[in-house]
């Protein structure tokens, strides 16, 4: 059995690494308005979700009447920059009518992409009495809106929501924390990682068929996935409005580069620093690629793994091979632990006298004081996870709000943080119609058709991912029955929590400076886990260094230039 497992895993890694760089169902050569040429960036989301639309669209009676000579053909590759390079070239260079890529909203208002406001957003959904626009969450409309004549104009759409969170091996974690117990604060997460690193667990190594003791809390490679956790913990610390204020450049209700001093940015960096300088990551990560890490995690090497919502799609062959061997690792998504330092924002957090001075900075507290605060925080989070309201926790004999005399304000801060426990990257995956396309009307009809209730549901069931819409699938039993168990755990995280509706972009914001080029980090653009996993003698920056670098980067002159680019 072990030898067979080894053969399967080695074969799977070869297959996945050999993903095609170009694939097609026809080629992009037509100038016929009844031929739809599509380009797709083939990444973790792959192409099944797209091809599942083709047959239904082609068989609609209204489509047959309108496009009697309809032909759909598509090309895909894995080049992130392909669409961006093609779009400015015009029809002589770019023969596509629809382009599904990443970060294409940057072409808004240019001669490269069509204005989708009237031809898609305000179009009536085929067979329904509502517009496409009415089915898109307001948060996404905020993200993609560009002010123009007559109000907001839209030049792109998000075609799939990216979801980032922690995965864990339940069987392994239960052995360290007890059945069905997960770490709910970052200090709890660090503590269980230390326990794993110290005591280890058994792993059947597919390379040599031997059972060996390994001491890897976190399986990862050198691909920089953990950079996304920076935004997660920063968002969870600051809350939605604080995160929104950053991308609007607002500090103390004024436009100011002082927004770089948001404490949540430093606290997030410090958590990541603590994780990787403590040696909790896979020690050979710098030598390995993502498929190696993901395959090893699935086969039992690593208790935790940080990844996106496409994990199941991307690893379908590996999962199937393990299942064929009757090996069913219980892998689940979990909510990101709440930053332990968030207690700084709470009323129950008080200054501590140290050497005659009041110390209010969380990182200056001693281990005992941190542990005491974490006990309160963890109790509140677990009550929230058990669906207790503040009033119920206040009334319950063992309720955290009652035991620790927690205020309603503190409860709301922590509850919001818990609800923001997974990061969406919904502004990244974007689709545009080239302005010079000879099949703009066909392309716009295709996009509108993707927003029918039927196709939105098919999208979820065929891919395990969500298209941005106001439909909440978390209570749909048919959708749940179609999902792989790992994706069920993803939907369980989203079910009933505000992040399902609101995390996609922060509230009350048009992301003004974000659209003008303000990113999460500006000065240090390297991979955080790579930096913090370096030996001490080779490590160039600490968390505080990286935090300060952004503060120093945004001089008054640089900030004024950013504001000018944003139209101020």
N, C-alpha and C positions, 0 to 999 in steps of 0.2 A: 504493500500500500504506500509506504513512504517513497519507494523508488518511482512508483507511478505518479505520485504527487510531484516529485521533483521534475519528471518529464513534462507534466502538464504545465507547471509554473515556468519552466525554461521556455517551452514552446509559446506560451502566452506572451511572455516578455518579448520574444522575437516578433510575434505577430503585431503587437501594439506598436513596437518601435518601427515597424515597417508600414505604418499608416500611409496611404497614398498622398503624395504631394499635389497631385492633380487628379480629379475624377470628373466624369461628365455623363450626362444623358444628352448627347448632342453637343454642339459647340456654339459659341457666341459669335455668329457670323451674319445673322439675318437683319435686314432693314424692313421687314414686313410688320405692319401694325397688328397683325393677328398672330405673330410669333413672339412669345415671351421668353427672352433670354435672361437667365438669372445667374448671378454670382453669389456663392455662399462661402463664408469663412468657416472651414471645417475644423472645429476645435472640440472641446469636451462635449458640447451639446450635439455634435455630429449632424446628420441630415435626415433622420427618420421623421422628425417633426415636420420638415418641409415637404418631403415626398408624400407624406400622408394627406397633404392638402390637394395634391395634383388631381387624383382620380375623382374626388368629390367635386372639385371645381369644374373639371372637364365634363362631368355628367349632369351638371345643372342645366335645366331646359333653357333658362334665360341666357346662359353662357353659349349654348349651342346655337341659339337664335342670333345672338349678337356677334359671335365669332365662329362662323361655320367652318372656317379653315384653321381653327386654333391649333397651335403647336407650342408645347412648353419644353424648353431644354435648359439644362443648368450645368454649371461648372463649379468645382470647388477646389480649394487648396488650403494650406495652413499658414499662409503668409499674412500676418496682421496688417502689413502696410500695403497689400495689393490694391484694395479698393481706393485708398487715399492716393496712390500713385496713378491709378487709371482715370479717376474722375476728372482731373483738370485737362486731360488730353483731348476731350471732345470726341465726337462720333468716329473720327478716323482712327482713334486709338482705343476707344472703349465702346464695344458693341452691346453692352448689357443694358437691360431695361429696369432691372431691380438689382440692388447690391446690398447684401446682408454682410455687414462687417462690424468694426469696432470704432467708436469715437468719430463717427462720420458727421455728427452735428456741427463740427467745426466748419463745414462747408456752407452753413446756413447763410442765405442771402447772396451767395456767389453765383457765377454763371455756370457752375457745375451741377447744381442740384435743383430740382423742381420745388416750387412752393406747394406743399401738401395740404395747406389749410382748406381750400375749397374742394380739391379733387379727392381727398381722402378723409381728413378729419371731419368735415361737414357733410360728407357723403352719407346717405342713408344705407344702413347695413342691409345687404340683400336678404329679402324675405322677412325683414323686421321693420318696425315702425320708428326706430330710433337711429340716431347718427352714430358713427364710429366714435366721435368725440365724447358722446355721453357715456360711453362704456370704458373710457380711459380714466384712471384715478387722477384726481386733481393734482396730486403731487407730481405725476409724470408730465402733465400739461405745464406745470410751473417750470419743470426742468428743461423742456424743449421749446418753450415760448420765446419768441424774439419780437420785440416791439416794432411795429411798422404801421403803414397806412391802415387806418381802420381798426387798430388794436393788435392783438397778438397774432403772429404768423408762425407756422410750423413747417420745417423743412426736412424733418426726420422723425422716426418713431423707434421706440424700443420694441424689439421683437421677442425677447426672452429675458426673464428676470434672473440675474445672477445672485446666488445665495452662498454666503460664506459662514462656516461655523466649525466647531470641533466635532470630530468623530471619536468614538471610543469603543473598545472591545469590552462588552459588558461582562463576559465570562471572566476576563482577567481582572477588571476593575472590581467586580464583586468580591474577589479574593482579597482585595486590599481594604475596601471600605465597607463591605457588607452588602447584602443583596439589595439591589435597586437604590443604592445610595451613590450620588455623584457629588463632586465638589461644586459648591455654589458660590464660593468666593475665591479670589485669586490666591489668597493665603492658604485656603484649603487645597487648592490645586497644587501649589508649590509643595505643600506638606506631603501629599500623596505621591508626587513625583519623587521626593526624597526617599520615601518608603520603598518605592519601586526600585529606585537606583541602589538602595542598600541591600534589599533582600532578593530581588530578581524573581524570575518565573521561568517555567519550562517552555522551550520553543523547539519544534522539529525543523531543523535547517534543511531546506530543499536542496542545498548544494552537496551535502554529504550524508543525508538520510539519518543524521544523528540527533538525538534529543540533547539539548544543551541548555544550560542556565544562562539567560540573558538578563541584562539590567537596563533595558531601554524604556524609559517612560514615554518618549515621544518619537515616533517614526517620521522622518522627513528627508527631503533631498535638498539640492542646492537651488531650487527653482523660485524661492522668494515668496512662497504662499503666505508665510507668516507676516509679511508686510501688511496684509489685509487686517490682521489682528490689531495693528496700531490704530486704525480707524475705529474698530469695534470697541476697544476699551476706552478710547478717547470719547467716542459718542456716548458710551454707557456712563462715563463719569460726568460729562458736561450736560447730558440731556439733549433732547431734540433741538430746543431753542438755542442752546449754547453752541451746538454744532452748526446750526443754521447761521448764527451770528458770525461765526468764523468765515464762512464762505460769502457772507455779505460784508465782511470787513468791519463789523460793528463791535466796539468795545466801550463799555459804559455809555451806551446809546450814541456813540459818535463813531464816524469812520476813522479808524486809527490802526497803524501797524502794531499797536500794543496788543491786538487780538492774538498775536503769536505767543503771548504770555499766558494763555489759558492753561490752567494748572493740569487739566485733564490730559493735555498733550505730553507733559512731562511724566505724569503718573503712568500713562500707557507705556511709554518708552521704558520706564523703570521695571514694569512687570515683565516685559519681553527680555530686558537685560537680566533680570533675576533668573528667568527660566533657562536661558542659554549659557550664561556665565557659570551657572551651577552644574552644568553638564547633563541636563535632562534631555537634550536632543540626541538623536542617533549619531554616534561619534564619527562615522564615516560619511556623513551627509554630503560633505563637499565633493565626494568622489562619485555620487550617485545621482541618477535622474529620477524624475517624478514617477515613472512607471515602476522602477525598482522599488521605490518607497511604498507606493500604493499596493503593489503585489505582496511585499513583505508584510505590510500591515494586515492585509486580508488573511494572510496565512499564519498570523499570530505573533509577529515580531513588532512590538510596540503596543502600548495601552491606549495612547492618544495619537490622533493625526488630524491636522488642520487642512481643510479642503473645501471645494465649492460644491454647488448643488449638482454638478455634472458627474460626480464621483461614480455613481451607479452606471450611467451611460458609458463613461470612459472605460470602466473596468468590467463591462458586461461579460467579456470572454473569460476573464479570470474568475469571476463569481460563478459562471456556469460550470467551469472546469472543476471548481471545488465542490459545487453541488452534485455534479456527476459522480464524484468520489464519496458522496454522502457526508461531505464536510460542510457544515453550516455555521460559520462564525457569526456570533451575534453582534454585528456591528451596528451602531446607532449614532445618529446625530445627537448632540447635547447642547443645551444652552450654554453660551459662554459664561464663565464665572463672573460675578459682579466684582468690579475693582474694589479691593478691600479698603483702599484709600478714600473711597467715596464718603466714608464716615466724616471726613473733613467738612463736608457740606451740610452735615446734620446738626440739629440742635443738641443732641445728646453728646456730641463731641465737645470736650472741654480742654482748656489748656492744662498742661502738666508742669509742675515746678521742677526744674532740673538745675542743680547747682545755683539755686537762688533766682533763676530766670524762668519766666513762663514760656513754654515751648508749645507752639500750636502747629508746627509743621509735622505732618504724619510721619515722614521718614526719619524724624528726630526722636520718635517715641522708642522706648525700649521694647523688647520682645514681649514682656508680660502685658504691657499696656496694649500693644497691638493685638495680642491674643484675646484680651478682654473685649475690645471693640469688635473683633471678628466674631466672637461668640454671639454678640447682639445682632450683628449684621446677618450672619448665617441663619439665625432663628427667624428673623423677619423674612428673608428670602424663601425659606422653606414653607413658611405660612402662605406666602404669595403663591408658591408653586402648588400648594394644596388648595388653591382657589379661595382662600379666606380673604374677606374684605377687611379693611381696617377695623370696622365696628365689630366684626366677628372675632378678630384676633384680640381686640380689647376686652371682649366679654368672655372669651374662652379661658378656662382655668389655667391652661398651659400656653395660652396665646402669647406670642412674642411682644405684641403691643402692650399687653397687660403686665407681663413679667418685668419688662424693662422700661415701662412708662413712656413708650414711644409716642411722639406727637403725630398728628395727622399730616403735618408738613413733611416730617422725616419719612413717614411711610410712603407718601406720594413720590418723594425723590427716589427711594429705593425701588418702588414698584415700577416706575418709569424705566429705571436702569435695567431691571429684569426683563421688561417687555422689549427692550432694545438689544436682546441678547444674540442676535444674528445680523450679519451685515449684508445688505443688498447692494449689488453693483448694477442696478437697473439702467443707469445712464450710459453704459458702455456698449452693449450689443445694440447696434442701430442699423436701420434700413433706410435707404434713400432711393429715389427715382432720378436718374440723370436728366438734367433739363433738356438735353438734346435727344432723348430717347424717341424713336418713331412709334413706340407702343406705350406711351404714357397712360392712355385711357385704360388699356388692358392691365397694365401694372397697377393702376389705382384700383381697378375692380378686384384684382387679386388680393391686394392688401385689405380692402374693405371686407372681402369674403373671409379672410382670416379672423375677422372680428364677429362673425356669426356665433351664436351660442354653441352651435354644433361643433364648429371648428375650434373654438376655444377649449371646449371639453375634450375634443379629440387630441388637441395639442398636449393637454395635461396627461391624458391616458397613454399616449404613444411615447411620451418623452420623460414623464415624471417631473417636468418643469412647468412653470407658469408663464403665460403671456400676460403682460400688464392689463388687468381689467378689474372692474368693480365687482366681479363675481367671486365669492368666497367658496372655494371647493372643499373646505375643511369638514363640512357636514355632509358631503355627497358620498353615500356608501358605495356607489358604482365606481367613482373615481378611486376611493380608497382600496377597493378590491382589485383594481388594476395595477396598483403600485407595488414595487419591490419593497420588502420590509424595511430596508434602509431608508427609502424615500417616505415610507409611512412615518418614520420617526421625525423626518424633516417637517412633514405636514402637521404632526402632533405639536411640534414646537411653535408653529405658526398659528395653530388653532386658537381662536379666541383672544389672541394677544394683539396689542395695538401695533406691533411692528408689521403684522401682515397688511395692515392698512396704511401705515404712515412712515415706516422706516425708509421707504424707497427714496424719498427726499424729505428733508426737514420741513416743518410747517411754516407758513407765513414768510416764504422766501422765494425769490426768483433767482437765487444763486448768482447774483450779479457779478461778483468778483470771481467766483468759480468759473463762470463762462468766459471771463476775460483772461483766464490763465492761472489763477491762484489754485495750487494743488495742496494736497494734505501736507506734503513736505517739499521744500524748495531747495534747501542748501545741501543736505545729505540725501543723495539719490541711490545709494547702495542698498543692499539687502540687509535688513536689520539682523536677522538671525545669523547670517554669514559673519557680520561684523562681531557680534557678541559671542560667537562660537570660536573665534580665533584665540590662540594661546595669549595669555596676559601680555607677554612680551611683544606680540605682534598686533595687539588690539589698538587701533588708533583713537577711538572715540568711546566715551561713556554715554549713557542716556542723557545726562545733563549737558554734555558737549553738543550732542545732536539737537537737543532742545534749544540751546543757546545759539547754535548756528543759524537757525531760522530767524531768531530775533535779530541777529546781526545782519542777516542777508537783506532784510527789508528796511533799508535806509529810507529816509524821507524822500530821496530822489527816486528810488525804485518804487516806493509806494505811490508817489504822485503819478508815475508813468503807468502803473497798474490802474489807478483810478481813471486816468485819461482814456486808457483802452476800454474801460467799462462804460465810458460815456459821461463821466462826471465832469 
